[in-house]
Amino acid sequence: MGCPHTKFVRKTLHMAQELTVLADQAEGETHEDGCAVLVGVIRDCAYKIRSQAEREMHSRKARGAWDAKGAEEAG
């Protein structure tokens, strides 16, 4: 079993990707201002979450605390 911190960061990156996909899908279907604002909020949050998770991943890798085993455990 992998490091719980690595697994957490991987799951976070996966969730950010899911939010981005959701925003992409909704963007083409949105015709109301309120929903368009919501799509923007979702996309912005996804970028911020991904950015912070990537910083944590790089920090853990630099410290040698990144569990490279089980890369497929992101989901």
C-alpha positions in Angstrom: 0.0 0.0 0.0 1.3 3.5 -0.9 2.0 6.4 1.3 -1.3 8.0 2.5 -0.1 11.5 1.7 0.9 10.5 -1.9 -2.5 8.8 -2.3 -4.2 12.0 -1.1 -2.3 14.2 -3.5 -3.0 11.9 -6.4 -6.8 11.8 -5.5 -6.8 15.6 -5.3 -5.2 15.9 -8.8 -7.8 13.5 -10.1 -10.6 15.5 -8.5 -9.2 18.7 -10.1 -9.2 17.0 -13.5 -12.8 15.9 -13.0 -13.8 19.5 -12.1 -12.1 20.7 -15.2 -13.9 18.1 -17.4 -17.3 19.1 -15.7 -16.6 22.8 -16.5 -15.7 22.0 -20.1 -18.9 19.9 -20.6 -21.1 22.5 -18.9 -19.6 25.4 -20.8 -21.1 24.3 -24.1 -24.5 23.7 -22.6 -24.7 26.9 -20.5 -27.0 29.7 -21.8 -27.8 31.5 -18.5 -25.6 34.0 -16.8 -25.9 32.3 -13.4 -24.8 29.0 -14.7 -22.0 30.6 -16.7 -20.7 32.2 -13.5 -20.9 28.8 -11.8 -18.9 27.2 -14.6 -16.3 29.9 -14.1 -16.1 29.3 -10.3 -15.8 25.6 -10.9 -13.0 26.1 -13.4 -11.2 28.6 -11.2 -11.4 26.2 -8.2 -10.1 23.3 -10.3 -7.0 25.4 -11.4 -6.3 26.4 -7.8 -6.7 22.9 -6.4 -4.5 21.5 -9.2 -1.9 24.1 -8.7 -1.6 23.5 -4.9 -1.6 19.7 -5.3 1.2 20.0 -7.9 3.2 22.2 -5.6 2.8 19.6 -2.8 3.7 16.8 -5.2 6.9 18.6 -6.3 7.8 19.4 -2.7 7.3 15.8 -1.6 9.4 14.6 -4.6 12.2 17.0 -3.7 12.2 15.7 -0.1 12.1 12.1 -1.3 8.7 11.6 0.3 6.8 10.8 -2.8 5.7 7.2 -3.2 6.4 6.4 -6.8 4.8 3.0 -6.5 1.2 2.5 -7.4 0.9 5.5 -9.7 -2.4 4.0 -10.9 -3.9 4.6 -7.4 -5.0 8.1 -8.4 -8.6 7.0 -8.8 
